[in-house]
Structure formats: C-alpha cells, structure tokens
C-alpha cells in the first residue's frame, strides 16, 4: 500500500468515526468537516476529481452545520 492510499484510508476512516460521534459534541462536526476536506484532497491527488469535488461540498456543508451548532 502506497502513501497516497494510506492517506485516503486515514481520511475516510476519520470521516466515519467523526460522523458516528457527531451527536456527542459540535467539535465532532468540525472534525468531520476537516476529514471531508482531507478526503477531498485525496480525491484530487488520486485523480478522481468528482470524488474530490463532492467531498469538498460535504466539507462546506459540515462547516456550516458546525457554525450553526456552535452558535446555539
């Protein structure tokens, strides 16, 4: 397994874990957004730009959710 694949595994695993824990704290929503951004970077580095684009949108959506939750 090369470094790019390990990076992708790290990003997607982090997304899974933080998504599962989102209800515990708004900080997990922010962590999910961060892992989505890493997943987006992975997609673009791998050459799968549709994946990278969708993950970038997810990162923005999660950031907006975090901002809303943090202000409450």
Residue frames as a rotation matrix with the C-alpha (Angstrom) as fourth column:
UNK 1
0.588 0.809 0.000 0.00
0.809 -0.588 0.000 0.00
0.000 0.000 -1.000 0.00
UNK 2
-0.328 -0.732 0.597 1.47
0.711 -0.608 -0.354 3.36
0.622 0.309 0.720 -1.00
UNK 3
-0.868 -0.111 -0.485 1.38
0.442 -0.616 -0.651 6.61
-0.227 -0.780 0.584 0.99
UNK 4
-0.781 0.624 -0.029 -1.49
-0.555 -0.672 0.489 8.07
0.286 0.398 0.872 -1.03
UNK 5
-0.109 0.745 -0.658 -3.65
0.031 0.664 0.747 5.03
0.994 0.061 -0.096 -0.30
UNK 6
-0.432 -0.107 -0.896 -2.80
0.861 0.247 -0.445 5.24
0.269 -0.963 -0.014 3.41
UNK 7
-0.987 0.085 -0.139 -3.72
-0.046 -0.964 -0.262 8.93
-0.156 -0.252 0.955 3.38
UNK 8
-0.468 0.861 -0.198 -7.07
-0.547 -0.107 0.830 8.08
0.693 0.497 0.522 1.76
UNK 9
-0.103 0.380 -0.919 -7.73
0.521 0.808 0.276 5.34
0.848 -0.450 -0.281 4.29
UNK 10
-0.756 -0.241 -0.608 -6.94
0.651 -0.371 -0.663 7.78
-0.066 -0.897 0.437 7.12
UNK 11
-0.914 0.406 -0.012 -9.27
-0.402 -0.902 0.159 10.45
0.053 0.150 0.987 5.69
UNK 12
-0.219 0.889 -0.403 -12.21
-0.419 0.287 0.861 8.13
0.881 0.357 0.310 5.05
UNK 13
-0.224 0.090 -0.970 -11.81
0.721 0.686 -0.102 6.32
0.656 -0.722 -0.218 8.40
UNK 14
-0.920 -0.149 -0.363 -11.74
0.359 -0.689 -0.629 9.67
-0.156 -0.709 0.687 10.18
UNK 15
-0.670 0.743 0.003 -14.92
-0.602 -0.545 0.584 10.69
0.435 0.390 0.812 8.37
UNK 16
-0.077 0.652 -0.755 -16.64
0.103 0.758 0.644 7.50
0.992 -0.028 -0.125 9.50
UNK 17
-0.421 -0.167 -0.891 -15.62
0.852 0.263 -0.452 7.83
0.310 -0.950 0.032 13.16
UNK 18
-0.968 0.007 -0.252 -16.40
0.104 -0.900 -0.423 11.53
-0.230 -0.436 0.870 13.49
UNK 19
-0.533 0.840 -0.104 -19.74
-0.498 -0.211 0.841 11.16
0.684 0.500 0.531 11.68
UNK 20
-0.057 0.495 -0.867 -20.73
0.472 0.779 0.414 8.46
0.880 -0.385 -0.278 14.17
UNK 21
-0.366 -0.196 -0.910 -19.84
0.930 -0.092 -0.355 10.76
-0.015 -0.976 0.216 17.09
UNK 22
-0.658 0.041 0.752 -21.42
0.289 -0.908 0.303 14.00
0.695 0.417 0.585 15.81
UNK 23
0.379 0.916 0.129 -24.30
0.176 -0.208 0.962 13.94
0.908 -0.342 -0.241 18.30
UNK 24
0.328 -0.320 -0.889 -21.89
0.934 0.249 0.256 13.98
0.140 -0.914 0.381 21.25
UNK 25
0.058 -0.386 -0.921 -20.36
0.422 -0.826 0.373 17.38
-0.905 -0.410 0.115 20.52
UNK 26
0.942 0.261 -0.209 -20.28
-0.040 -0.531 -0.846 20.04
-0.332 0.806 -0.490 17.85
UNK 27
0.132 -0.973 -0.191 -16.50
-0.780 -0.221 0.586 19.57
-0.612 0.071 -0.788 17.80
UNK 28
-0.329 -0.186 0.926 -17.04
0.255 0.927 0.276 16.21
-0.909 0.327 -0.257 16.09
UNK 29
0.757 0.589 0.283 -18.91
0.478 -0.203 -0.855 18.07
-0.446 0.782 -0.435 13.34
UNK 30
0.697 -0.588 -0.411 -15.86
-0.657 -0.753 -0.038 20.28
-0.287 0.296 -0.911 12.87
UNK 31
-0.299 -0.814 0.498 -13.63
-0.471 0.580 0.665 17.21
-0.830 -0.036 -0.556 12.85
UNK 32
0.178 0.455 0.872 -15.92
0.578 0.669 -0.467 15.62
-0.797 0.587 -0.144 10.25
UNK 33
0.966 0.159 -0.206 -15.58
-0.038 -0.696 -0.717 18.74
-0.257 0.700 -0.666 8.09
UNK 34
0.227 -0.964 -0.138 -11.80
-0.836 -0.266 0.480 18.52
-0.499 0.006 -0.866 8.42
UNK 35
-0.400 -0.352 0.846 -11.74
-0.004 0.924 0.383 14.85
-0.917 0.150 -0.371 7.40
UNK 36
0.626 0.635 0.452 -14.05
0.515 0.098 -0.851 15.65
-0.586 0.766 -0.266 4.46
UNK 37
0.794 -0.413 -0.446 -11.53
-0.563 -0.775 -0.285 18.27
-0.228 0.478 -0.848 3.34
UNK 38
-0.263 -0.910 0.320 -8.76
-0.672 0.411 0.616 15.67
-0.693 -0.053 -0.719 3.64
UNK 39
-0.041 0.353 0.935 -10.90
0.432 0.850 -0.302 13.24
-0.901 0.392 -0.187 1.65
UNK 40
0.921 0.361 -0.145 -11.35
0.072 -0.525 -0.848 15.91
-0.382 0.771 -0.510 -0.99
UNK 41
0.305 -0.902 -0.307 -7.62
-0.879 -0.390 0.272 16.45
-0.365 0.187 -0.912 -1.17
UNK 42
-0.388 -0.404 0.828 -7.14
-0.169 0.915 0.367 12.70
-0.906 0.002 -0.424 -1.52
UNK 43
0.463 0.665 0.585 -9.65
0.490 0.358 -0.795 12.56
-0.739 0.655 -0.160 -4.37
UNK 44
0.919 -0.147 -0.365 -7.91
-0.356 -0.704 -0.614 15.33
-0.167 0.695 -0.700 -6.28
UNK 45
-0.010 -0.996 0.087 -4.44
-0.868 0.052 0.494 13.85
-0.497 -0.071 -0.865 -5.65
UNK 46
-0.274 -0.015 0.962 -5.62
0.100 0.994 0.044 10.46
-0.957 0.108 -0.270 -6.84
UNK 47
-0.979 -0.064 -0.194 -7.10
-0.174 -0.237 0.956 11.97
-0.107 0.969 0.220 -9.99
UNK 48
-0.451 0.892 -0.025 -10.71
0.858 0.441 0.264 11.22
0.247 0.098 -0.964 -9.08
UNK 49
-0.969 -0.052 0.243 -11.88
0.019 -0.991 -0.134 14.82
0.247 -0.125 0.961 -9.32
UNK 50
-0.058 0.993 0.103 -15.65
-0.195 -0.112 0.974 14.00
0.979 0.037 0.200 -8.98
UNK 51
0.346 0.094 -0.933 -14.90
0.782 0.522 0.342 12.41
0.519 -0.848 0.107 -5.59
UNK 52
-0.649 -0.688 -0.325 -12.74
0.759 -0.552 -0.345 15.38
0.058 -0.471 0.880 -4.62
UNK 53
-0.749 0.426 0.508 -15.46
-0.166 -0.862 0.478 17.82
0.641 0.274 0.717 -5.61
UNK 54
0.299 0.913 -0.278 -18.22
0.069 0.270 0.960 16.01
0.952 -0.306 0.018 -3.71
UNK 55
0.143 -0.318 -0.937 -16.07
0.953 0.300 0.044 15.75
0.268 -0.899 0.346 -0.60
UNK 56
-0.886 -0.437 0.155 -15.30
0.400 -0.889 -0.222 19.48
0.235 -0.135 0.963 -0.81
UNK 57
-0.277 0.875 0.398 -19.05
-0.320 -0.475 0.820 20.20
0.906 0.100 0.411 -0.86
UNK 58
0.481 0.426 -0.766 -19.53
0.503 0.582 0.639 17.91
0.719 -0.692 0.065 2.15
UNK 59
-0.430 -0.721 -0.543 -16.77
0.887 -0.225 -0.404 19.79
0.169 -0.655 0.736 3.98
UNK 60
-0.863 0.160 0.480 -18.55
-0.105 -0.985 0.139 23.11
0.494 0.070 0.866 3.35
UNK 61
0.165 0.982 -0.090 -21.92
-0.172 0.118 0.978 21.70
0.971 -0.146 0.188 4.44
UNK 62
0.319 -0.100 -0.943 -20.36
0.811 0.544 0.217 20.31
0.491 -0.833 0.254 7.63
UNK 63
-0.775 -0.626 -0.086 -18.65
0.594 -0.675 -0.438 23.64
0.216 -0.390 0.895 8.37
UNK 64
-0.538 0.668 0.514 -21.97
-0.390 -0.738 0.550 25.44
0.747 0.095 0.658 8.05
UNK 65
0.467 0.691 -0.551 -23.60
0.171 0.541 0.823 22.87
0.867 -0.479 0.135 10.35
UNK 66
-0.140 -0.609 -0.781 -20.80
0.937 0.172 -0.303 23.29
0.319 -0.774 0.547 12.88
UNK 67
-0.904 -0.199 0.379 -21.16
0.138 -0.974 -0.182 27.07
0.405 -0.112 0.907 12.81
UNK 68
-0.059 0.970 0.234 -24.91
-0.407 -0.238 0.882 26.77
0.912 -0.043 0.409 13.38
UNK 69
0.533 0.244 -0.810 -24.47
0.481 0.700 0.527 24.28
0.696 -0.671 0.256 16.23
UNK 70
-0.415 -0.798 -0.438 -21.66
0.852 -0.172 -0.495 26.24
0.320 -0.578 0.751 17.88
UNK 71
-0.783 0.137 0.607 -23.76
-0.143 -0.989 0.040 29.42
0.605 -0.056 0.794 17.95
UNK 72
0.287 0.954 -0.085 -26.60
-0.188 0.143 0.972 27.67
0.939 -0.262 0.221 19.85
